Amino acid sequence: EKAPSIGPKTAKTLERRGVHTVADLLAVEPEQLAMELGDRRMDANTIQDWKWQAELCCTVPQLRGHDAQFLVACEIRSAAELASASAQAG
């Protein structure tokens, strides 16, 4: 639940597959976890987005979860990409 986009129900589902912490989430292979979950709403792309969001929150001071969601939606997936992004790019 501490990761962006992950609420209580999803957290319980992930816990049943051994994902208990943000570190666990960052360590998973999205394709493998998606296959194990067998839920079309939690496909490999969604899980990868969750990983990028969590990593952004862990590496960008004071970044909030919903801000990480917006950044990943805009294809900014790391602190380095954020640092080099242009405010003028549209």
N, C-alpha and C positions, 0 to 999 in steps of 0.2 A: 504493500500500500504506500510505501514511501517513494515509489517511483512515479513519475508523471504518467497519466493515462491508466493507472492501475488502481481500481477501486476494490472494495472488500470482496465482492464475488469473484473477480478475476484473480485476486491474491490467493483466495482459497483454492481455485483451480490450479494455479501455478504451484502452490505448496504441495499439492498431491503429486506433482511431478518433480519435487525436490528443489524448487526455486523458492527459497525462504527469505532471501535478502537481496538488496540491490546488487551486491557483488555476485551472487548466484546468477542473477539475470544477465549481468555483463559477461559472464563466463559461458552462457549457453550458446549452442549453435541453433540459430533460428529455424532452419529447415528441420532439424531433428526434433526440436521441441514442438513445432507445429504438427509434425507427423504424430507425435505421441499424444498431443492434445486432441487431435481429430475434430477440431471445431473450426468451421469455415470463417468465423469471425476473428480467429486468432491464427492467421496464416503467417508464413515466414516473413513477409514484408511488414506486417503489423508488429511482429515481435522485434524485427530489426529496428523499426522506428522507436519502439519502447527503449531499446538499448541505447540508441543515439540520444534520445531525450534524457535518459538517466545519466549518461556520460556527460552531457552538457551541464546538467545540474550539479554533478560532482566536480566539474573542472572550471566552471565559470562562477566566481563568487557572487552570491546573492541572486542568482538566476532562479526565478520561480518556475514551477512545473508547467504552468500554462504558457509561459514565455518559451520554454524549451519545445513545447508542442508546435507553436507558431514557427520557430526557427527551423525545425525539422521539416515542416510542411513547405517551407521556402528553400529547402535543400541546403540548409546550413546545418552540418552534422557534427561539427567539432569546434573546440575553442579556437583552433588555428583558422578554420574557415570563417568563424565569426570575426576574428581579429582582422582578417584581410578583406572582409566584405565592405562594399561601398554603400554608404547610406543613399546614394543617388540611384543605385541599380534598381530596376523596377520590374 
